[in-house]
Amino acid sequence: MIFKKKPAALKSTEEMKQLVSDCNLRHIAFIMDGNGRWATRRGLPRETGHSVGARVFKKTVTTCRDWGIPTVTAYAFSTENWKRPEKEVNEIMRLLDSYIKEAREDNEKNRIRYIFLGDKSRLSDDLRQKCEYLEELTKDNRLTLNIALNYGGRDEIVHAVNTLISKGADRVTEDDISRCLYTSASPDPDLIVRPSGEYRLSNFLLWQSAYSELYFTDTLWPDFDEAQLQLAVIDFSNRSRRFGGV
């Protein structure tokens, strides 16, 4: 379902905290799509769209924290995104490096646990070490932010199965695979939000999304604001989740 309108009036933070609690929204995930198109439509370099999108990402994470959503996952860079122009890839990595620096400096204030989902081996040594340091620094924080980086859902499942094989498994269960996924520290997402008018998961959380609610909007990610986030959460709160039951 596509939603274009904004709510008549924004709910307060306290109202949203109550709504999140009432509908038991524990994990929200975002496919942050549309940065390049947003910039191109304005005659700007695609890199500019990623810069604006990074600011929206930080604001969205803060809002989710203020509303009491304990786990947030963001699709930052997929295993397929390496195919993009080198200049664009370099800018995304620069923005990530800058964000990690801010996260370290603001750790005492934000108290967010950072987990980077995906295969870090293709990252530069410097960036990989910074990711690992931030994970270690924040491992005891209560709120979790998963950042999917060089991540692909199929690759994640293959990685989990190979991990089990390396441990000598000749037969595996669903629980075995779940324990070996990059997201093993988090519950499955309750809600996945996909902006930009696309109707697909794009290789994102394929195993974990079996019973996730999906929300699509034609708003491009750089225009995704608190009003758009409220619409997504309100829509989620009105859904009936039966998980295969009646």
C-alpha positions in Angstrom: 0.0 0.0 0.0 1.3 3.5 -0.9 0.7 6.4 1.4 1.2 10.0 0.1 -0.6 12.2 2.6 0.8 13.4 5.9 -1.2 13.0 9.1 -3.5 16.0 9.9 -1.4 16.8 13.0 1.7 15.2 14.4 1.3 13.2 17.5 3.5 14.2 20.5 6.5 12.1 21.6 4.6 10.8 24.5 1.6 9.8 22.3 4.0 7.9 20.0 5.7 6.2 23.0 2.4 5.0 24.1 1.4 3.8 20.6 4.7 1.9 20.2 4.2 0.2 23.5 0.6 -0.7 22.8 1.3 -2.2 19.4 4.5 -4.0 20.7 6.8 -2.5 18.0 10.2 -3.8 19.1 12.1 -3.7 15.9 11.8 -1.4 12.9 13.9 -1.7 9.7 14.5 0.8 6.9 15.5 0.4 3.3 17.0 3.8 2.8 16.2 4.2 -0.9 16.0 7.1 -3.3 19.0 9.3 -2.4 20.4 9.4 -5.9 17.1 10.0 -7.5 16.3 12.8 -5.1 19.5 14.5 -6.1 19.2 13.9 -9.8 15.7 15.4 -9.9 17.2 18.6 -8.4 20.1 18.7 -10.9 22.6 17.8 -8.1 25.3 15.1 -7.9 24.1 11.8 -6.6 26.5 12.2 -3.7 24.6 15.1 -2.5 21.5 12.9 -2.0 23.5 10.5 0.1 24.7 13.4 2.3 21.1 14.6 2.8 20.0 11.0 3.4 22.6 10.6 6.1 21.1 13.5 8.0 17.7 11.9 7.7 19.0 8.6 8.9 20.5 10.2 12.1 17.2 12.1 12.8 15.1 8.9 12.2 17.3 6.9 14.6 16.9 9.6 17.3 13.2 9.7 16.8 12.8 5.9 17.1 14.9 6.0 20.3 12.7 8.8 21.7 9.6 6.8 20.9 11.0 3.7 22.8 11.6 1.4 19.8 14.4 -0.8 21.2 15.9 -2.0 17.9 16.4 -0.2 14.6 18.0 -1.6 11.4 19.1 0.5 8.4 20.2 -0.8 5.0 23.2 1.4 4.4 25.1 -0.5 1.7 24.3 -3.8 -0.1 26.6 -6.4 -1.6 25.4 -5.2 -5.0 26.1 -1.5 -4.3 29.8 -1.9 -5.2 28.6 -1.8 -8.9 27.8 1.9 -8.5 30.2 4.6 -9.7 33.4 4.8 -7.6 32.9 8.4 -6.7 29.5 7.6 -5.2 30.8 4.6 -3.3 33.6 6.6 -1.9 31.2 9.3 -0.7 29.0 6.7 1.1 32.1 5.3 2.8 33.2 8.8 3.8 29.8 9.5 5.3 29.9 6.3 7.2 33.3 7.1 8.5 32.1 10.5 9.7 29.1 8.9 11.3 31.2 6.4 13.2 33.3 9.2 14.6 30.2 11.1 15.8 28.8 7.9 17.3 32.0 7.4 19.4 32.0 11.0 20.6 28.3 10.9 21.5 28.3 7.4 23.1 27.7 8.6 26.6 24.8 10.8 25.5 23.1 8.4 23.1 23.8 5.0 24.8 23.2 3.1 21.5 24.6 -0.3 20.8 26.0 -0.4 17.2 26.2 -3.7 15.2 27.4 -3.8 11.6 25.6 -6.5 9.7 27.4 -8.0 6.7 30.8 -9.1 5.4 33.3 -6.5 6.7 36.2 -8.2 4.8 35.7 -6.0 1.7 35.9 -2.8 3.6 39.2 -0.9 4.0 41.2 -2.0 6.9 40.8 1.4 8.6 37.0 1.4 8.2 36.7 -2.2 9.3 38.7 -1.5 12.4 36.6 1.5 13.2 33.4 -0.5 12.9 34.7 -3.2 15.2 35.9 -0.7 17.7 32.5 1.0 17.9 30.8 -2.4 18.3 33.1 -3.2 21.2 32.7 0.2 22.8 28.9 0.1 22.8 28.3 -3.6 23.4 26.7 -3.0 26.8 24.3 -0.2 25.7 20.5 -1.0 25.8 19.2 0.3 22.5 20.4 -1.4 19.3 21.1 0.1 15.9 22.0 -2.5 13.2 23.7 -0.9 10.2 23.7 -3.3 7.2 27.0 -2.7 5.5 28.2 -4.8 2.5 25.1 -6.8 3.4 23.0 -9.2 1.3 20.2 -11.4 2.6 21.2 -14.4 0.5 24.9 -14.0 1.4 23.9 -13.9 5.1 22.1 -17.2 4.9 25.0 -18.8 3.0 27.4 -17.5 5.7 25.2 -18.9 8.5 25.0 -22.4 6.8 28.8 -22.4 6.2 29.4 -21.4 9.8 27.3 -24.4 10.9 29.1 -26.7 8.5 32.5 -25.5 9.8 31.3 -26.6 13.3 30.6 -30.1 12.1 26.8 -29.9 11.6 25.3 -32.4 9.2 21.7 -31.4 10.0 20.4 -28.0 11.0 17.2 -26.4 12.3 15.7 -23.0 11.8 16.9 -22.0 15.2 20.5 -23.1 14.3 20.4 -20.8 11.3 18.9 -17.9 13.2 21.7 -18.1 15.8 24.3 -17.8 13.1 22.8 -14.9 11.3 24.4 -11.4 11.5 21.2 -10.3 13.3 21.4 -13.0 16.0 21.5 -10.4 18.8 18.1 -8.9 17.6 14.5 -10.0 17.3 13.1 -10.3 13.8 11.8 -7.0 12.4 8.2 -6.3 13.2 8.0 -3.6 10.5 10.1 -2.9 7.4 9.7 0.5 5.8 10.6 0.9 2.1 10.5 4.5 0.7 10.9 5.6 -3.0 7.9 3.8 -4.5 9.7 0.5 -5.0 7.8 -2.7 -4.0 10.6 -5.2 -3.1 12.9 -6.1 -0.3 16.1 -5.9 -2.5 17.9 -8.8 -0.7 17.3 -7.3 2.7 16.6 -9.5 5.8 15.2 -12.3 3.7 15.2 -14.9 6.5 14.2 -12.5 9.3 11.3 -10.9 7.3 9.1 -14.0 7.1 6.4 -12.4 9.3 7.4 -8.8 9.1 4.8 -6.2 8.2 5.8 -4.2 5.1 5.2 -0.5 4.6 5.8 1.2 1.2 5.7 4.9 0.5 6.6 6.9 -2.7 8.5 9.4 -0.6 12.2 9.4 -1.4 14.4 8.8 1.6 15.8 12.4 1.9 12.2 13.6 2.3 11.3 10.9 4.8 10.5 13.0 7.9 8.9 12.5 11.3 5.4 12.8 9.8 6.2 9.9 7.3 7.5 7.8 10.2 4.4 8.4 12.2 2.3 7.3 9.3 4.3 4.0 9.1 4.0 3.3 12.8 0.3 4.2 12.9 -0.4 1.9 10.0 1.5 -0.9 11.7 -0.5 -0.4 14.9 -3.7 -1.0 12.9 -2.6 -4.3 11.5 -3.6 -7.8 12.8 -0.6 -10.0 13.1 -1.6 -13.7 13.3 1.8 -15.4 12.4 0.0 -18.2 10.5 -2.8 -18.6 13.1 -6.4 -17.3 13.1 
